[in-house]
């Protein structure tokens, strides 16, 4: 332990930790809207004890971020992931379908940048993918409309 701070010595610092520490350090400059170059220069010339403090914070932040995973990220509930994917896909396809219908009706309040044919093709692909998910769900006995108790 350091005699001055009674903190244990820092472990070896990788580039990811250094970048996060510098970003945390830079947040104090955010209200002044200094450029990243100025923040980087300030970081490089900061006292060692200041840098150590931010590096310790970065280590804690990264450890917490690395441990945080969505509830179904471990693969234990692929059915719920499939339901979520299907709901998101159908919601997005519905939005695109509505936009294309408003375009056809002449009520769309903007002019799409890409060709309507490309957007129509995108909708066809999205609908095809939704059909594949429904077919897979049927084969695997997954009810795509079932709500997870955590998301209700």
N, C-alpha and C positions, 0 to 999 in steps of 0.2 A: 504494500500500500504506500501511496505517496505520503510523505510526512506533512505536506502542506494541506492536502485536501482530505486525507483519510479515505480516498477512493481507491479501488483496485486499479491496477494499470490497465490501459486500454488493450483489447486484443488487437491482432493485426487488422488493419483497416483496408477493405477492398474499395474499388472505384465506385461501386454502387453506394456504399455507406458514405463515402466522401461526398458524392453528389447530393445525397439526401441531406447531409449535414450542412452543406453549402446552401442548399435550398431553404432549409429551416433558418439559417443565419440570414439569408436574403429576405425572408418574410418581414424582418424588422424594417427593411428599406422599402417595402411595398407601397406604403402610403406616399412616399416621396417619388415613387415611380422611377427610381434610378434604373439605368440600363443594366443588363446582366453583366456587361464588362466591368462596370463600376463595382457591382456586388462581388464579382469574382476577385477583383483587385483588393477590395476590403477584406475578403475572406483570406486571401493569401497573406495579408499583412496583419491579420488579427493576432492578438496575444495567444500563446499556446494554451493557457487555461480557458480562454473563450472557445477556441477551436475544440479542445477536449470536451467541454460541456456540450457543444452542439453534436460532436461525434457520439457521445453517450446517448443523447436524445435520438439520434439517427439509428443507433443500434437497437434501442427500445422500439422505435416506430417500425423498423423493418422486421424485427422479431414478431411483433404483433401482427403485422400485415402478412407475414409468411404463414402464420398459424391460422389466420382467418380464412375460412373457406365457406362457400355456400353450403347449406345443410345437405344438399344432394350431390356435392362435388366429389364425394368419395366413391361414387358409383353404386351406392346401396339402394338408391331409389330412382332407377332409370325410368320407371313408369311416370313419376312426377315430372322429371326433366322432359319426357316426351310430351306430356300434357301442356307444360309451359311453352315448349317450342311450338306446338300446334296452335295454342291460343295466340301467341305472338304473331305467328305466320298468318293466321286467318284474320287477325285484326289489321295487320299491315296490308294484306291483299284487299281487305274490305275498303281501307282508305284509298288505295290506288284505284280500285274499281269505282268508288264514288267520284274521284277526281276525273277519271276517264268519262264517266257518265255526264258530269257537269261540263266537260269539254265538248262532248257530243251535243249537249243541249244548248251550248253557247252561253252558259252561266258561270263558267270558270273565271275567277277574278284575276288571273294572270296568264301569261303565255308561256307554256313549258319551253325550256331551253332545248331539250332533246326531242327528237321526232316522236309523234304520238304512236307510230308503229313500233318503236322500241319499247315504249311504256306498255303497249298492249302485249308485246311479246313477253315482257317481264311478268305481267299478270298471268299470262298463260303458264309460264314456268312455275310461278308461285302456286297456282291452282294445281298443277301437276304434282308438285312436291306435297301439297296438302293431301292429295289423293293417295300418294305413296304412304304417307304417315297414317292415314286412315286404314289402308290395307294392312300395313304392318301391325297396327294396334289391334285390328281384328284377329290376325293370326296369333298375336301374343296375349290376347284376352285383356287388353288394356282399354278401359273406358276413358276416352279423351275428354269427356265432359265432366268427369268427376272432379270435385274441388278438394284440394288438400286442406286439411283443417288449419294449417298454419297460414294459408293465403286467404281464408274466408274473412 
